[in-house]
Amino acid sequence: MTAPTDHAAWACQPAAVARRGFLRSSVAGSLLMPGILSQLLEGEAAAAVDPLAVKPPHFPAKAKRIIFLFMTGGVSHVDTFDPKPALTRDHGKEIKADHPEIKDRPGYEHIFLKRPQWEFAPHGQCGTEVSTLFPHVAECVDEIALIRSMHTSHSNHYNATLGMHTGSFAFSRPSIGSWMSYGLGTHNANLPGFVVIAPQQTYAGTQVYASDFLPGAHQGTLVVPGETPVANVAPRIPSPQQSRELAALAALNRRHLGDRRGDPLLETRLQSFETAFGMQMAVPEAFDLGREDEATLALYGLKRGQTSGFGWQCLVARRLVERGVRFVELIDTGSSNNWDAHGDMQTHVPLAKNVDQPIAGLLRDLKRRGMLDDTLVVWTTEFGRTPFNNTADAPGREHHPWAFSSWLAGAGVKKGIVHGATDEHGLRAVEQPVHVHDLHATILHLMGFDHEQLTFRHAGRDYRLTDVHGQVVREVLA
């Protein structure tokens, strides 16, 4: 744990804005830059600090932005990115394992190895093996650093999902996207610094993009695919009139906040007005895919006019990071089904088909635009699936925290490599194991942060994304 410090001591201090100047800019129509109300001080020479102002990282960063691809439900590593010939060879063999998902569970007194259900083959110049579930991503392996030795601290969806997003497996903590927004600010004051695009909530609900004890300005903004991805964003009154009304409201809010300084809920509420005002101008353009050519739409597997699907999510993510959004998370929930294949591994087929081409299209699109050099793409799930079941011919697999696969691509990442390994049956991460805390430390490093120093003072101690754990996985760094 680091010594107690002022949580903003490392950041550049933005210039103060005098009250008179603030009012003058409001009347002129440049009202409500994000955060300008959140820290207003009393007095004629009142100062304001913008919590979303651009801040420098601890050291020069390889990555400027992140697209975080979360496959919710637990993707089977032994059926996708971690080939296990021995698992096929030993199919039906009884094994012993003190596994959290089967301990004292009726019907699991005996467990048997279960072979992979899809074939693997080497791809690219690097020869990384990928299964037939991901034919498009397989064509991109020369851009990817594949981590086959991931492991996590919980076998429950809620806890493992919470841990992957916040570093905490039991309690609410700020999301990784909120930490990025807090640490770096945003390049576009008219768009949120942290956006989550998901058809519906995943496990752990809003906690996966909550700011918790960080200032509310850093919480994620949820976008739901559809004809109106961001509701009520279009202004209903003429812009000059709206500006005058908001200027008056700003004066009242400033007085109200002055009597209640330090109230995080009030500050967050005021911040929401400011962000919404900027989004009225920026959101319609950012989400207008009508300006994309046919070749780009085809890259993502999209039809013109389509407003849903993972391809839409990926293309919108590219447009958002292109416009200055620091952190965009895509969650692939689209129906009652996800990767939680207890009953039948064949449910992986439509799920993989849904995301495979769009993810490959995103990597190719970023590369051809020169954006992959400074954009970090992260693909992960919350845990893997067991290489065994209570019968060898059971159609599904159970939750498996001991081993799973994740991958990185883009800024600062070594291309075309495989890091770490599981044992011959994919049961445990045995070579160069990477915990979720290590993955977080590595992501922060690529964004220019020492994960032990990016802290926030709360309830008498300094908190960080990696808690008191985490080592940067330097072997995956270029």
KAMO-V829798 format. One record per pair of residues at least 12 apart in sequence whose C-alpha atoms are under 7 Angstrom apart, sorted by sequence separation. I is the first residue (numbers start at 1). GAP is how many residues later the second one is. D is the distance in Angstrom with one decimal. If there is no record, write none. Layout:
i={I & I}
gap={GAP & GAP}
d={D & D}
//
This chain:
i={36 & 119 & 120 & 181 & 385 & 386 & 420 & 452 & 36 & 118 & 119 & 128 & 181 & 385 & 386 & 420 & 35 & 36 & 118 & 385 & 386 & 35 & 96 & 123 & 124 & 384 & 385 & 451 & 34 & 35 & 94 & 95 & 123 & 126 & 178 & 383 & 384 & 35 & 94 & 95 & 124 & 125 & 177 & 313 & 383 & 384 & 34 & 94 & 123 & 124 & 383 & 93 & 94 & 384 & 403 & 92 & 93 & 384 & 92 & 383 & 91 & 92 & 310 & 90 & 91 & 403 & 91 & 196 & 403 & 19 & 194 & 195 & 196 & 197 & 198 & 199 & 402 & 403 & 441 & 19 & 87 & 194 & 195 & 196 & 197 & 198 & 199 & 380 & 402 & 403 & 440 & 18 & 19 & 87 & 88 & 194 & 195 & 196 & 197 & 198 & 379 & 380 & 402 & 18 & 87 & 88 & 379 & 18 & 192 & 287 & 378 & 379 & 437 & 441 & 17 & 378 & 441 & 442 & 16 & 17 & 377 & 378 & 441 & 442 & 16 & 177 & 377 & 437 & 438 & 16 & 175 & 178 & 286 & 376 & 377 & 437 & 438 & 175 & 286 & 376 & 412 & 438 & 14 & 172 & 175 & 375 & 376 & 438 & 174 & 175 & 182 & 374 & 375 & 79 & 83 & 174 & 181 & 373 & 374 & 78 & 79 & 174 & 372 & 373 & 387 & 79 & 173 & 174 & 372 & 387 & 172 & 174 & 178 & 387 & 178 & 161 & 162 & 166 & 178 & 12 & 161 & 165 & 11 & 310 & 314 & 11 & 158 & 235 & 310 & 314 & 83 & 157 & 158 & 162 & 233 & 234 & 233 & 311 & 315 & 81 & 216 & 310 & 314 & 81 & 215 & 80 & 81 & 345 & 80 & 217 & 344 & 345 & 79 & 216 & 343 & 344 & 345 & 80 & 343 & 101 & 217 & 342 & 100 & 341 & 342 & 301 & 341 & 342 & 300 & 301 & 419 & 300 & 300 & 299 & 300 & 414 & 413 & 414 & 413 & 414 & 412 & 413 & 82 & 412 & 227 & 226 & 225 & 226 & 192 & 225 & 73 & 190 & 191 & 190 & 191 & 189 & 190 & 191 & 190 & 197 & 57 & 57 & 55 & 56 & 55 & 54 & 55 & 72 & 54 & 194 & 202 & 53 & 54 & 193 & 194 & 195 & 196 & 197 & 198 & 52 & 53 & 54 & 192 & 193 & 194 & 195 & 196 & 197 & 198 & 200 & 51 & 52 & 191 & 193 & 194 & 195 & 196 & 197 & 198 & 199 & 200 & 188 & 198 & 199 & 188 & 187 & 188 & 186 & 187 & 186 & 186 & 181 & 177 & 34 & 33 & 51 & 31 & 29 & 31 & 42 & 133 & 27 & 37 & 41 & 134 & 164 & 133 & 137 & 27 & 136 & 140 & 26 & 136 & 161 & 134 & 137 & 160 & 137 & 136 & 38 & 152 & 38 & 37 & 38 & 35 & 34 & 34 & 33 & 34 & 32 & 155 & 155 & 155 & 154 & 153 & 152 & 151 & 152 & 151 & 151 & 150 & 151 & 149 & 150 & 149 & 150 & 65 & 148 & 149 & 150 & 148 & 147 & 148 & 72 & 147 & 66 & 67 & 68 & 69 & 70 & 71 & 72 & 146 & 147 & 65 & 66 & 67 & 68 & 69 & 70 & 71 & 72 & 146 & 65 & 66 & 67 & 68 & 69 & 70 & 145 & 146 & 144 & 145 & 75 & 144 & 145 & 73 & 74 & 144 & 72 & 73 & 74 & 143 & 72 & 73 & 145 & 145 & 145 & 167 & 144 & 145 & 146 & 147 & 148 & 149 & 143 & 144 & 145 & 146 & 147 & 148 & 149 & 164 & 114 & 142 & 143 & 144 & 145 & 146 & 147 & 148 & 149 & 113 & 114 & 142 & 148 & 113 & 114 & 141 & 112 & 113 & 111 & 112 & 111 & 112 & 114 & 151 & 111 & 112 & 113 & 114 & 150 & 110 & 111 & 112 & 149 & 108 & 149 & 107 & 149 & 150 & 151 & 152 & 149 & 150 & 151 & 152 & 149 & 150 & 151 & 176 & 126 & 101 & 167 & 166 & 167 & 92 & 167 & 91 & 75 & 74 & 77 & 74 & 75 & 76 & 77 & 66 & 67 & 68 & 69 & 70 & 71 & 72 & 73 & 74 & 75 & 76 & 78 & 64 & 65 & 66 & 67 & 68 & 69 & 70 & 71 & 72 & 74 & 75 & 63 & 64 & 65 & 66 & 67 & 68 & 69 & 70 & 74 & 62 & 63 & 63 & 81 & 74 & 77 & 77 & 145 & 86 & 87 & 86 & 84 & 84 & 84 & 63 & 78 & 62 & 63 & 62 & 63 & 64 & 62 & 63 & 61 & 62 & 61 & 62 & 61 & 60 & 59 & 58 & 59 & 57 & 58 & 57 & 58 & 7 & 7 & 2 & 7 & 2 & 4 & 4 & 2 & 1}
gap={12 & 12 & 12 & 12 & 12 & 12 & 12 & 12 & 13 & 13 & 13 & 13 & 13 & 13 & 13 & 13 & 14 & 14 & 14 & 14 & 14 & 15 & 15 & 15 & 15 & 15 & 15 & 15 & 16 & 16 & 16 & 16 & 16 & 16 & 16 & 16 & 16 & 17 & 17 & 17 & 17 & 17 & 17 & 17 & 17 & 17 & 18 & 18 & 18 & 18 & 18 & 19 & 19 & 19 & 19 & 20 & 20 & 20 & 21 & 21 & 22 & 22 & 22 & 23 & 23 & 23 & 24 & 24 & 24 & 25 & 25 & 25 & 25 & 25 & 25 & 25 & 25 & 25 & 25 & 26 & 26 & 26 & 26 & 26 & 26 & 26 & 26 & 26 & 26 & 26 & 26 & 27 & 27 & 27 & 27 & 27 & 27 & 27 & 27 & 27 & 27 & 27 & 27 & 28 & 28 & 28 & 28 & 29 & 29 & 29 & 29 & 29 & 29 & 29 & 30 & 30 & 30 & 30 & 31 & 31 & 31 & 31 & 31 & 31 & 32 & 32 & 32 & 32 & 32 & 33 & 33 & 33 & 33 & 33 & 33 & 33 & 33 & 34 & 34 & 34 & 34 & 34 & 35 & 35 & 35 & 35 & 35 & 35 & 36 & 36 & 36 & 36 & 36 & 37 & 37 & 37 & 37 & 37 & 37 & 38 & 38 & 38 & 38 & 38 & 38 & 39 & 39 & 39 & 39 & 39 & 40 & 40 & 40 & 40 & 41 & 42 & 42 & 42 & 42 & 43 & 43 & 43 & 44 & 44 & 44 & 45 & 45 & 45 & 45 & 45 & 46 & 46 & 46 & 46 & 46 & 46 & 47 & 47 & 47 & 48 & 48 & 48 & 48 & 49 & 49 & 50 & 50 & 50 & 51 & 51 & 51 & 51 & 52 & 52 & 52 & 52 & 52 & 53 & 53 & 54 & 54 & 54 & 55 & 55 & 55 & 56 & 56 & 56 & 57 & 57 & 57 & 58 & 61 & 62 & 62 & 62 & 63 & 63 & 64 & 64 & 65 & 65 & 66 & 66 & 80 & 81 & 82 & 82 & 83 & 83 & 84 & 85 & 87 & 88 & 88 & 89 & 89 & 91 & 92 & 116 & 126 & 127 & 128 & 128 & 129 & 130 & 130 & 130 & 131 & 131 & 131 & 132 & 132 & 132 & 132 & 132 & 132 & 132 & 132 & 133 & 133 & 133 & 133 & 133 & 133 & 133 & 133 & 133 & 133 & 133 & 134 & 134 & 134 & 134 & 134 & 134 & 134 & 134 & 134 & 134 & 134 & 135 & 135 & 135 & 136 & 137 & 137 & 138 & 138 & 139 & 140 & 145 & 150 & 155 & 156 & 166 & 212 & 214 & 216 & 216 & 216 & 217 & 217 & 217 & 218 & 218 & 219 & 219 & 220 & 220 & 220 & 221 & 221 & 221 & 222 & 222 & 222 & 223 & 224 & 229 & 231 & 232 & 233 & 233 & 236 & 237 & 240 & 241 & 241 & 242 & 244 & 245 & 246 & 247 & 248 & 249 & 250 & 250 & 251 & 252 & 253 & 253 & 254 & 254 & 255 & 255 & 256 & 256 & 256 & 256 & 257 & 258 & 258 & 259 & 259 & 260 & 260 & 260 & 260 & 260 & 260 & 260 & 260 & 260 & 261 & 261 & 261 & 261 & 261 & 261 & 261 & 261 & 261 & 262 & 262 & 262 & 262 & 262 & 262 & 262 & 262 & 263 & 263 & 264 & 264 & 264 & 265 & 265 & 265 & 266 & 266 & 266 & 266 & 267 & 267 & 268 & 269 & 270 & 270 & 271 & 271 & 271 & 271 & 271 & 271 & 272 & 272 & 272 & 272 & 272 & 272 & 272 & 272 & 273 & 273 & 273 & 273 & 273 & 273 & 273 & 273 & 273 & 274 & 274 & 274 & 274 & 275 & 275 & 275 & 276 & 276 & 277 & 277 & 278 & 278 & 278 & 278 & 279 & 279 & 279 & 279 & 279 & 280 & 280 & 280 & 280 & 282 & 282 & 283 & 283 & 283 & 283 & 283 & 284 & 284 & 284 & 284 & 285 & 285 & 285 & 289 & 290 & 298 & 298 & 299 & 299 & 300 & 300 & 301 & 306 & 307 & 307 & 308 & 308 & 308 & 308 & 309 & 309 & 309 & 309 & 309 & 309 & 309 & 309 & 309 & 309 & 309 & 309 & 310 & 310 & 310 & 310 & 310 & 310 & 310 & 310 & 310 & 310 & 310 & 311 & 311 & 311 & 311 & 311 & 311 & 311 & 311 & 311 & 312 & 312 & 313 & 324 & 325 & 327 & 328 & 331 & 338 & 338 & 339 & 340 & 341 & 342 & 348 & 348 & 349 & 349 & 350 & 383 & 383 & 384 & 384 & 385 & 385 & 386 & 386 & 387 & 388 & 389 & 390 & 390 & 391 & 391 & 392 & 392 & 448 & 449 & 450 & 450 & 451 & 457 & 458 & 460 & 467}
d={5.6 & 5.4 & 6.3 & 5.7 & 5.6 & 5.3 & 4.7 & 7.0 & 6.2 & 6.1 & 5.9 & 6.5 & 6.4 & 5.4 & 6.1 & 6.2 & 7.0 & 5.3 & 6.1 & 4.9 & 5.1 & 4.5 & 7.0 & 6.1 & 6.3 & 6.3 & 4.5 & 6.9 & 6.6 & 5.5 & 7.0 & 6.0 & 6.5 & 6.0 & 6.8 & 7.0 & 4.8 & 6.5 & 5.7 & 5.9 & 6.1 & 6.6 & 5.9 & 6.6 & 5.9 & 6.2 & 6.7 & 4.3 & 6.8 & 5.8 & 5.1 & 5.3 & 6.4 & 6.0 & 6.9 & 5.3 & 5.5 & 4.4 & 5.2 & 5.7 & 5.1 & 6.3 & 6.6 & 6.7 & 5.2 & 6.9 & 5.3 & 6.2 & 6.4 & 6.2 & 6.9 & 5.2 & 6.0 & 6.0 & 6.4 & 5.1 & 6.7 & 5.2 & 6.7 & 5.9 & 6.7 & 4.8 & 4.8 & 4.9 & 4.7 & 5.5 & 5.8 & 4.6 & 5.2 & 5.3 & 6.7 & 5.0 & 5.4 & 6.8 & 4.5 & 6.3 & 6.1 & 6.0 & 5.9 & 6.9 & 5.7 & 6.7 & 6.6 & 5.4 & 5.2 & 6.6 & 5.3 & 5.7 & 6.7 & 6.4 & 6.0 & 6.4 & 5.3 & 5.7 & 5.1 & 4.7 & 6.0 & 4.5 & 4.8 & 5.5 & 5.7 & 6.7 & 5.2 & 5.8 & 5.5 & 6.8 & 5.1 & 6.2 & 4.4 & 6.7 & 5.8 & 5.4 & 6.2 & 6.0 & 6.1 & 4.6 & 4.8 & 5.2 & 6.5 & 4.9 & 6.3 & 5.7 & 6.3 & 6.6 & 5.8 & 5.7 & 5.1 & 6.5 & 5.8 & 6.0 & 6.0 & 6.8 & 5.2 & 5.3 & 6.3 & 4.4 & 5.5 & 5.7 & 4.5 & 6.1 & 6.4 & 4.9 & 4.9 & 4.7 & 6.7 & 6.0 & 5.5 & 6.7 & 6.2 & 6.3 & 6.8 & 6.7 & 4.9 & 6.4 & 5.5 & 6.3 & 6.0 & 7.0 & 6.7 & 6.2 & 6.6 & 5.5 & 5.9 & 6.5 & 6.3 & 6.6 & 5.1 & 6.6 & 5.9 & 6.9 & 6.9 & 6.3 & 5.1 & 6.2 & 6.9 & 5.7 & 5.2 & 4.6 & 6.9 & 6.9 & 6.9 & 6.5 & 6.2 & 5.0 & 6.8 & 6.0 & 6.4 & 6.1 & 5.0 & 6.1 & 4.7 & 4.9 & 6.6 & 4.7 & 6.1 & 4.3 & 7.0 & 6.4 & 4.7 & 6.9 & 6.1 & 4.5 & 7.0 & 5.5 & 5.0 & 6.6 & 6.1 & 5.5 & 6.2 & 6.4 & 7.0 & 4.4 & 5.0 & 5.0 & 7.0 & 5.3 & 5.9 & 5.1 & 4.7 & 4.2 & 5.8 & 5.0 & 6.4 & 5.3 & 5.8 & 5.0 & 6.2 & 5.4 & 6.9 & 5.0 & 6.9 & 6.6 & 6.7 & 4.0 & 5.6 & 6.9 & 5.2 & 6.6 & 5.9 & 6.5 & 7.0 & 6.5 & 6.8 & 6.3 & 4.8 & 5.7 & 5.8 & 6.8 & 4.5 & 6.4 & 6.9 & 5.0 & 5.5 & 4.9 & 6.2 & 6.4 & 5.8 & 6.2 & 6.1 & 4.2 & 6.2 & 6.3 & 6.6 & 5.3 & 4.9 & 4.9 & 4.7 & 5.0 & 5.0 & 6.1 & 7.0 & 5.6 & 6.8 & 6.5 & 5.9 & 6.4 & 6.0 & 6.4 & 6.5 & 6.0 & 6.9 & 6.8 & 6.5 & 5.5 & 5.1 & 4.7 & 6.7 & 6.5 & 6.8 & 6.3 & 6.2 & 6.9 & 5.7 & 6.1 & 6.5 & 6.9 & 7.0 & 5.9 & 6.9 & 6.3 & 6.6 & 6.6 & 6.6 & 6.7 & 6.5 & 6.2 & 6.0 & 6.0 & 6.7 & 5.8 & 6.6 & 5.6 & 5.4 & 5.3 & 5.7 & 6.8 & 5.4 & 5.0 & 5.7 & 5.1 & 6.8 & 6.9 & 6.9 & 6.6 & 5.8 & 6.5 & 5.3 & 6.4 & 5.6 & 5.1 & 5.9 & 6.2 & 5.3 & 6.1 & 6.6 & 5.2 & 5.7 & 6.5 & 5.0 & 4.7 & 5.4 & 6.1 & 6.1 & 5.1 & 6.4 & 5.7 & 6.7 & 6.3 & 6.5 & 6.9 & 4.6 & 5.6 & 6.8 & 6.8 & 5.3 & 6.3 & 6.0 & 6.2 & 6.0 & 6.1 & 6.3 & 6.7 & 6.2 & 5.5 & 4.6 & 4.9 & 4.9 & 4.5 & 5.0 & 5.0 & 5.8 & 6.9 & 4.4 & 5.9 & 6.3 & 5.8 & 6.2 & 6.4 & 6.8 & 5.6 & 6.6 & 6.5 & 5.2 & 5.5 & 5.8 & 6.2 & 5.4 & 5.4 & 4.7 & 6.2 & 4.4 & 5.6 & 5.8 & 6.2 & 4.4 & 6.7 & 6.0 & 5.7 & 6.3 & 5.2 & 5.8 & 6.2 & 6.0 & 6.2 & 4.9 & 4.7 & 5.1 & 4.9 & 4.8 & 4.8 & 5.5 & 5.0 & 6.2 & 5.7 & 5.7 & 5.5 & 6.7 & 5.9 & 6.1 & 6.1 & 5.2 & 5.7 & 5.9 & 4.9 & 4.1 & 6.7 & 4.2 & 6.7 & 5.7 & 5.2 & 6.7 & 6.3 & 5.6 & 5.4 & 6.0 & 5.0 & 6.8 & 4.4 & 5.7 & 5.9 & 7.0 & 6.6 & 6.0 & 6.4 & 5.3 & 4.7 & 5.3 & 6.8 & 6.9 & 6.7 & 6.1 & 6.2 & 5.7 & 4.8 & 4.7 & 5.0 & 5.8 & 5.7 & 5.7 & 6.7 & 6.9 & 5.3 & 6.6 & 5.6 & 6.3 & 5.6 & 4.9 & 7.0 & 6.7 & 6.2 & 5.6 & 5.6 & 5.6 & 6.9 & 4.9 & 6.7 & 5.8 & 6.3 & 6.0 & 5.8 & 6.2 & 6.2 & 5.8 & 6.9 & 5.0 & 5.4 & 4.6 & 6.9 & 5.5 & 5.1 & 4.8 & 4.9 & 4.8 & 4.7 & 5.3 & 4.8 & 6.8 & 5.2 & 6.6 & 4.5 & 6.0 & 6.3 & 5.9 & 6.4 & 6.3 & 6.3 & 5.6 & 6.5 & 6.2 & 5.3 & 5.9 & 6.6 & 6.9 & 5.2 & 5.6 & 6.2 & 5.9 & 5.0 & 6.1 & 6.2 & 6.0 & 6.8 & 5.0 & 6.5 & 5.5 & 6.7 & 5.1 & 5.7 & 6.3 & 5.4 & 5.1 & 5.9 & 6.3 & 5.0 & 7.0 & 4.0 & 5.6 & 5.1 & 5.7 & 6.6 & 5.1 & 5.1 & 5.8 & 6.7 & 6.2 & 4.8 & 6.8 & 5.7 & 7.0 & 6.7 & 6.1 & 7.0 & 5.9}
//
